[in-house]
C-alpha cells in the first residue's frame, strides 16, 4: 500500500504529566510553522479531540484499540493522515495502560505499534532529575514497546534542574527533544470528567497560542516533525453503525456534546441526514425527523435551565409518542424522571424512562463495555453486540429492572443488565463506539 502521510503518538508514563497541554501546544506550534497537522486521540475520549480541532483547524478522530478491529484502526489513521503533513495523536493515561488482554487491550502503546507510529514521551520532572531518563529507558524497553522517538520533559524547575535531566538522558539512547519549564500558560480549566469543553471556553484560542509559544521556545520542533512514522493508505471497512433513522434529530450544545466524529461520518455515509437542535435554547426535536438521539455531555451543569425549558421537554415527549428516541449517558438521565444535582436539589426531567439519577450520591463508573441488545434499538438489532464504554459519576437511585442490554466489561466478565426501554424510547449509560 502507498504511504499517504506520517504520524506520531504523544504518550506519557501516567495521567497528569501534562500530555494534553503539550499535545495541543505542539499541534498549534507545528501548524504555525507551515505544516498541515491533524489530531487524533487514542481511546474513548470526547473532550480532547475538540481541543485538537481548534489547535489544528482540522477535525480530530478517536483511534480506539479496543472497539476497532485492526483493519478499521489502520483505515481510521489513514483517514486522519490524508491531506496532511503529520498526524499528532495523543495517548490516553499511561503508555501501557489498558485491558490486560494483549490483543485489543486499548493501550496507547498497542495503538502506536499497530499503526507504525513512533512515540514521543511526555515525562513529569517534578520531584526527580536524572531518574526521568531511567523512566524513559524503562518505557522504551518494556516488552512489546513501540518505537520511542524521543522525550519531552515537563515541569522543569530551573536551569540547574534542566542540566541534571540532560545528564540523565546523556546516558541513554533516547533523544531529549524538549525541556519545558513550569509555566502557568500550560493550564486550562477542568471539571469532573476532564477539561472544560473547547466549545465552552471563550478564551481558548488565546490559551492555545500561549501554549504554542511555550512549546516552540523549549522544544525541537524540527526534530519532532521529522520523527513521524509512515502512514499506509487503507480503505475504511464498512462500519456496522447503522443510523437510527433516515433523518436524525441530534441534540448538540454545551449540555449534549459527546458524539464521536466517526459515528457522524458513518451515519452520513449510510445516507442519513443529521439535523441539530439545542435543548438549552429550548428547541425540540424537529418534527420532520424520524428519530432522535440525545448524546452524553453535561446536563448536570444546566439542570435548572433544562427543567424549565418546556418547549424542549414537551416537544421531546410528543416526538417520542410516534418516533424512536435514544439517550446515551447524559441523554439517558434527561429521559428519566428526575435528576438530583450535586447540592441535593431534584429537577424534573422528561419522564420517558423509569429512572431517577443523582450527582449528590456520586460514584465513578469507568471502563470499556460490551452491550448485547435485548431488543432492536435502531442502530443495532436484537442479539447484536456493540463495543463501547461507560464514564460517569452519577448514580441510579430509583429505577425499574434494567432490560435493554446484557452487559460485559472489556475482558468479557459479565455485568448486571443495563438500560431501559419504554415504548419507542431507549436509553443507557453505555456510549457506543463500534
QUIBEL-V404598 format. One record per residue. N is the residue number from 1. RES is the residue in three letters. PHI is phi in degrees with one decimal (* if undefined). D_FIRST is the distance of its C-alpha to the first C-alpha in Angstrom with 2 decimals. Layout:
n res phi d_first
N RES PHI D_FIRST
N RES PHI D_FIRST
This chain:
n res phi d_first
1 UNK * 0.00
2 UNK -78.6 3.79
3 UNK -78.6 6.65
4 UNK -122.2 9.18
5 UNK 166.8 12.10
6 UNK -128.1 13.91
7 UNK -153.0 16.06
8 UNK -148.3 19.02
9 UNK -117.4 21.55
10 UNK -95.0 25.29
11 UNK -137.4 27.16
12 UNK -138.0 30.69
13 UNK -77.5 32.96
14 UNK -162.4 34.69
15 UNK -67.3 35.32
16 UNK 87.0 37.67
17 UNK -85.0 36.38
18 UNK 97.4 35.64
19 UNK -60.1 31.88
20 UNK -65.4 31.83
21 UNK -62.0 34.11
22 UNK -71.1 32.21
23 UNK -62.8 28.84
24 UNK -62.5 30.41
25 UNK -62.1 32.15
26 UNK -67.1 29.08
27 UNK -58.4 27.07
28 UNK -70.5 29.98
29 UNK -61.8 30.70
30 UNK -68.6 27.19
31 UNK -63.3 27.33
32 UNK -64.9 30.72
33 UNK -76.7 29.39
34 UNK 108.0 27.38
35 UNK -84.3 23.90
36 UNK -92.9 22.18
37 UNK -115.3 22.01
38 UNK -125.6 21.23
39 UNK -112.6 22.45
40 UNK -155.4 21.68
41 UNK -130.5 23.95
42 UNK -77.2 23.40
43 UNK 100.5 25.74
44 UNK -90.8 28.01
45 UNK -103.2 29.60
46 UNK -87.5 30.84
47 UNK -84.4 32.64
48 UNK -59.2 30.44
49 UNK -58.6 27.73
50 UNK -64.7 30.63
51 UNK -72.7 31.39
52 UNK -58.0 27.81
53 UNK -62.8 27.93
54 UNK -69.1 31.18
55 UNK -67.0 30.06
56 UNK -104.5 26.89
57 UNK 77.7 27.89
58 UNK -132.9 24.77
59 UNK -63.2 24.48
60 UNK -105.5 23.52
61 UNK -126.6 22.04
62 UNK -98.2 22.62
63 UNK -113.8 20.11
64 UNK -99.4 22.24
65 UNK -75.5 21.53
66 UNK -91.2 24.38
67 UNK -80.9 24.07
68 UNK -96.1 20.32
69 UNK -71.5 18.64
70 UNK -55.6 15.51
71 UNK -65.1 13.16
72 UNK -68.3 15.24
73 UNK -60.1 15.38
74 UNK -61.7 11.65
75 UNK -69.3 11.73
76 UNK -65.2 14.98
77 UNK -64.4 13.79
78 UNK -63.0 11.07
79 UNK -60.7 14.06
80 UNK -67.9 16.22
81 UNK -83.0 14.10
82 UNK -61.3 13.79
83 UNK 77.0 16.50
84 UNK -121.8 17.50
85 UNK -87.1 17.91
86 UNK -161.2 18.07
87 UNK -95.5 18.33
88 UNK -104.4 21.53
89 UNK -95.7 21.75
90 UNK -110.5 25.05
91 UNK -76.3 25.70
92 UNK -122.6 28.51
93 UNK 51.6 31.69
94 UNK -84.6 31.29
95 UNK -53.8 28.04
96 UNK -104.9 28.58
97 UNK -80.2 30.58
98 UNK 179.0 29.58
99 UNK -67.9 30.53
100 UNK -70.7 31.66
101 UNK -66.3 28.99
102 UNK -71.8 26.12
103 UNK -91.7 23.59
104 UNK 56.9 23.33
105 UNK -79.5 26.14
106 UNK 87.3 24.96
107 UNK -66.6 25.63
108 UNK -58.8 23.95
109 UNK -61.6 23.17
110 UNK -70.6 21.21
111 UNK -64.5 19.23
112 UNK -61.1 18.45
113 UNK -65.1 17.58
114 UNK -63.8 15.24
115 UNK -88.9 13.32
116 UNK 73.3 13.66
117 UNK -98.4 16.05
118 UNK -65.2 19.26
119 UNK -109.0 22.58
120 UNK -108.7 25.52
121 UNK -80.1 28.67
122 UNK -108.0 31.53
123 UNK -122.8 34.75
124 UNK -83.4 38.22
125 UNK -91.5 40.81
126 UNK -59.0 43.84
127 UNK 80.9 46.28
128 UNK -150.6 44.49
129 UNK -142.4 43.64
130 UNK -60.1 42.43
131 UNK -65.4 41.48
132 UNK -59.4 38.59
133 UNK -65.2 36.81
134 UNK -64.7 37.65
135 UNK -63.8 35.93
136 UNK -59.7 32.78
137 UNK -61.9 33.01
138 UNK -65.5 33.46
139 UNK -62.8 30.48
140 UNK -72.7 28.25
141 UNK -111.8 29.64
142 UNK -67.4 29.77
143 UNK -55.2 28.19
144 UNK 78.0 24.52
145 UNK -63.8 24.42
146 UNK -72.6 21.27
147 UNK -64.8 21.17
148 UNK -104.8 24.12
149 UNK -86.1 23.83
150 UNK 162.4 27.43
151 UNK -138.8 30.18
152 UNK -115.8 32.19
153 UNK -97.1 35.72
154 UNK -108.5 37.51
155 UNK 60.6 41.24
156 UNK -77.6 42.49
157 UNK -85.6 46.27
158 UNK -166.3 47.50
159 UNK -57.9 46.85
160 UNK -64.5 48.37
161 UNK -59.9 46.05
162 UNK -62.6 43.05
163 UNK -64.3 44.36
164 UNK -65.8 44.74
165 UNK -64.3 41.16
166 UNK -59.4 39.97
167 UNK -63.1 42.08
168 UNK -66.4 40.29
169 UNK -69.4 36.81
170 UNK -65.1 38.12
171 UNK -94.5 38.43
172 UNK -126.8 34.78
173 UNK -92.8 31.40
174 UNK -96.1 30.09
175 UNK -67.0 30.51
176 UNK -90.9 32.78
177 UNK -97.5 31.06
178 UNK -173.5 33.79
179 UNK -132.3 37.30
180 UNK -100.4 38.22
181 UNK -75.3 41.92
182 UNK -60.9 43.59
183 UNK -150.7 43.51
184 UNK -64.9 44.70
185 UNK -70.8 42.12
186 UNK -94.8 39.46
187 UNK -151.2 40.88
188 UNK -142.6 40.71
189 UNK -65.0 42.88
190 UNK -136.2 41.95
191 UNK -147.8 43.34
192 UNK -68.3 43.11
193 UNK -103.5 39.46
194 UNK 131.5 38.15
195 UNK -65.9 38.22
196 UNK -60.0 40.06
197 UNK -56.9 37.53
198 UNK -56.9 36.17
199 UNK -68.7 37.77
200 UNK -97.8 41.17
201 UNK -100.7 41.32
202 UNK -67.4 42.93
203 UNK -103.3 42.59
204 UNK -61.8 38.92
205 UNK -56.4 37.84
206 UNK -67.2 40.46
207 UNK -61.6 39.61
208 UNK -67.9 35.95
209 UNK -61.0 37.03
210 UNK -66.1 39.38
211 UNK -61.4 36.71
212 UNK -63.4 34.51
213 UNK -60.7 37.59
214 UNK -63.4 38.04
215 UNK -64.0 34.44
216 UNK -63.1 34.34
217 UNK -75.5 37.63
218 UNK -117.4 36.87
219 UNK -125.2 33.15
220 UNK -87.5 31.10
221 UNK -62.2 28.79
222 UNK -63.6 27.15
223 UNK -67.4 26.33
224 UNK -65.6 25.05
225 UNK -62.6 22.75
226 UNK -75.5 21.44
227 UNK -80.3 20.80
228 UNK -60.3 17.76
229 UNK -91.3 14.66
230 UNK -67.1 11.11
231 UNK -105.0 9.67
232 UNK -87.5 6.05
233 UNK -67.7 5.93
234 UNK -157.7 7.40
235 UNK -78.4 10.30
236 UNK -74.2 13.60
237 UNK -61.7 15.53
238 UNK -65.4 19.05
239 UNK -75.4 21.10
240 UNK -81.9 24.38
241 UNK -122.7 26.44
242 UNK -61.4 28.83
243 UNK -66.4 30.86
244 UNK -74.0 34.49
245 UNK -167.2 35.71
246 UNK -81.8 35.02
247 UNK -128.6 36.59
248 UNK -105.1 36.47
249 UNK -82.2 38.96
250 UNK -121.9 37.40
251 UNK -68.9 39.62
252 UNK -149.7 38.33
253 UNK -168.2 40.46
254 UNK -65.4 41.35
255 UNK -89.9 42.45
256 UNK -135.9 39.44
257 UNK -124.9 36.21
258 UNK -92.0 34.01
259 UNK -137.9 31.35
260 UNK -69.5 27.63
261 UNK -57.2 25.49
262 UNK -68.7 22.93
263 UNK -68.1 25.98
264 UNK -59.4 27.11
265 UNK -62.6 23.74
266 UNK -63.3 23.64
267 UNK -65.9 27.24
268 UNK -66.4 26.80
269 UNK -64.8 23.83
270 UNK -83.0 26.19
271 UNK 97.2 28.73
272 UNK -80.9 31.07
273 UNK -104.3 33.05
274 UNK -105.5 33.74
275 UNK -120.6 37.22
276 UNK -90.4 38.13
277 UNK -146.2 41.63
278 UNK -117.7 43.40
279 UNK -59.6 45.84
280 UNK -65.6 47.12
281 UNK -88.0 48.12
282 UNK 63.4 49.94
283 UNK -93.8 47.64
284 UNK -99.1 47.38
285 UNK -58.2 44.46
286 UNK -56.3 44.50
287 UNK -68.6 46.38
288 UNK -77.4 44.03
289 UNK -86.2 41.33
290 UNK -112.9 41.05
291 UNK -159.4 39.76
292 UNK -131.1 40.07
293 UNK -127.7 37.93
294 UNK -107.2 39.49
295 UNK -72.5 36.92
296 UNK -74.1 37.90
297 UNK 158.1 39.08
298 UNK -127.7 42.47
299 UNK -62.3 45.19
300 UNK -63.4 47.45
301 UNK -86.3 47.80
302 UNK -134.6 49.06
303 UNK -66.3 51.20
304 UNK -59.4 54.41
305 UNK -68.0 52.71
306 UNK -64.0 50.74
307 UNK -64.2 53.86
308 UNK -86.7 55.83
309 UNK -84.0 53.36
310 UNK -67.1 55.07
311 UNK -60.7 53.09
312 UNK -65.0 49.85
313 UNK -66.7 51.37
314 UNK -65.9 53.49
315 UNK -64.9 50.69
316 UNK -65.6 48.34
317 UNK -63.4 51.04
318 UNK -64.0 51.65
319 UNK -61.5 47.96
320 UNK -68.2 47.68
321 UNK -70.1 50.59
322 UNK -130.1 48.59
323 UNK -139.5 44.87
324 UNK -70.5 42.54
325 UNK -131.3 42.16
326 UNK -128.0 39.92
327 UNK -123.6 40.19
328 UNK -110.4 38.02
329 UNK 53.9 39.86
330 UNK -57.4 41.78
331 UNK -64.3 41.75
332 UNK -61.3 43.07
333 UNK -64.5 45.91
334 UNK -69.0 46.87
335 UNK -72.3 47.08
336 UNK -77.7 49.58
337 UNK -80.3 53.32
338 UNK -141.8 53.72
339 UNK -137.7 51.85
340 UNK -93.8 53.80
341 UNK -81.7 52.91
342 UNK -65.1 53.06
343 UNK -91.5 56.74
344 UNK 89.9 57.75
345 UNK -86.8 58.21
346 UNK -97.1 57.16
347 UNK -120.6 55.65
348 UNK -74.2 55.57
349 UNK -110.5 52.19
350 UNK -72.1 51.32
351 UNK 70.5 52.90
352 UNK -93.2 50.47
353 UNK -130.2 49.53
354 UNK -80.8 51.99
355 UNK -135.6 50.63
356 UNK -122.4 52.40
357 UNK -123.3 50.38
358 UNK -142.6 51.46
359 UNK -101.8 50.25
360 UNK -74.1 53.66
361 UNK -107.4 52.86
362 UNK -84.5 49.51
363 UNK -155.1 47.19
364 UNK -75.0 43.55
365 UNK -118.9 41.24
366 UNK -148.8 37.72
367 UNK 150.9 34.81
368 UNK -69.0 32.00
369 UNK -140.5 33.33
370 UNK -124.0 32.65
371 UNK -112.4 34.79
372 UNK -106.2 35.71
373 UNK -76.1 37.47
374 UNK -86.8 40.97
375 UNK -150.5 40.98
376 UNK -63.6 38.79
377 UNK -127.0 37.73
378 UNK 83.2 36.03
379 UNK -88.2 32.52
380 UNK -153.8 32.85
381 UNK -94.7 35.11
382 UNK -54.6 37.75
383 UNK 91.3 36.46
384 UNK -78.0 32.87
385 UNK -113.7 31.62
386 UNK -108.5 30.08
387 UNK -105.8 28.60
388 UNK -171.1 29.91
389 UNK -154.3 32.43
390 UNK -132.9 36.01
391 UNK -155.9 37.38
392 UNK -160.7 40.92
393 UNK -110.7 44.38
394 UNK -79.8 46.54
395 UNK -127.6 48.54
396 UNK -76.1 49.56
397 UNK -103.2 53.35
398 UNK -143.0 54.45
399 UNK -164.5 52.49
400 UNK -75.5 52.80
401 UNK -58.5 50.82
402 UNK -71.0 47.06
403 UNK -135.3 45.83
404 UNK -80.5 42.45
405 UNK -148.6 39.99
406 UNK -84.9 40.04
407 UNK -117.1 38.35
408 UNK -142.6 36.76
409 UNK -80.2 35.42
410 UNK -64.3 31.91
411 UNK -103.8 32.98
412 UNK 72.4 34.48
413 UNK -76.1 38.04
414 UNK -62.9 40.20
415 UNK -123.1 41.54
416 UNK -61.3 44.29
417 UNK -56.3 43.46
418 UNK -141.5 42.68
419 UNK 83.3 42.97
420 UNK -137.5 45.44
421 UNK -143.3 45.75
422 UNK -132.6 48.81
423 UNK 61.2 48.77
424 UNK -93.4 45.70
425 UNK -104.1 45.08
426 UNK -132.6 42.70
427 UNK -168.8 41.75
428 UNK -163.1 40.58
429 UNK -70.5 39.69
430 UNK -68.7 36.24
431 UNK -97.2 33.30
432 UNK -78.0 30.57
433 UNK -109.6 26.93
434 UNK -154.7 25.21
